[in-house]
Amino acid sequence: TLTITMDGCTATYSVEVKNVKVTELNVTADELVDTIKGLTAGEYYSVKVSGVMTSEIMSDLRDEMEVYNAADYPKIALDLGNTTGLTYINNSFYNCHGLTSIVFPEGMTSIPDFRYCDSLTSITIPASVENVNSIRNCKKFTTFEVAENNEYYSTSDDGKILYNKDKTTLIASTAIG
């Protein structure tokens, strides 16, 4: 139970804290899809990928993660930051309920659509990205992380709003998504 008192008003909340074990995996791009296939439902994973990544591998990964009844799907934080070769992804990510976060590699020029990815909380956008497509109906999405030297995008201080570089145009917001 958490009780907060402020200016004479008291609010009491019931809070559940879970002790979550995260298994860290380091795999090559060629091993990625088979590794994802072998993960245990309901478990949490941090998957760091290295090597040459292709849009075909990403397409296969998306197909593997795109499930419609995903309550027990493994939760995956995917870090592609140490891969090379990937500049775009052919298709959008729909219903990838197990994806909790994704770090895109330098060299990516376009971030695909993300729709109905219920566990997705954050996307890391490298300096090379020139185009970010929509992020819609991702219920837990909270944070855009943008490389400081990206020439096209920036975020609010809390990462909840994605702007053009000069912050004159709102591109996306976690409140809208």
Phi, psi and omega in degrees: 000135179240125179242130179238128177241128182215126178050043177081356179256138180241136176232136180240133182234146172263122185239131176252123179250124180257140173271106186253127175269129178248123178269125179267131180233138174244119183225160173274163179303320180296333182269350192303305186297315179296325177296314180300320179300329184269003181284153183273131178303139177084350180268162180251137183224143169248112186249113178257127187247141176230168178100191183273117180259138178241162177294334177293318177297317179296322178296316177297320179297312180301316179299321179291322184273347184278095182234154184261332177239090194243027183303324182253014180293147177299145178266125190233121169265114187255120180247106178261009186301336180257020177260164177231165172093343184267119177247335179204166176237128186300320188236165179280164175259108177244136174059032176271073189294336182276347183282118181262328177200159178215133175252119179272150182279156170300140184109335174295135177250343182218133177262129183286173172293146170234123181224134175057035174266085193299336181261353184294123180249332184207154175228132177256123186254119181283173182298330185285347186287128178251343184219128175241120177278188189282153172236108188230141174056035173258092194304328184258006185295127184232338192216130166260131174242123184237133176303135183302327182268015173290128184277352187245333187228156173210171180233167169293165181302327180269359177078007183274345180234133176257123180243168164293170187304320183275001181059034176259346179227127176281124180267314181201158179219145177293337178286336182272319189309000000 
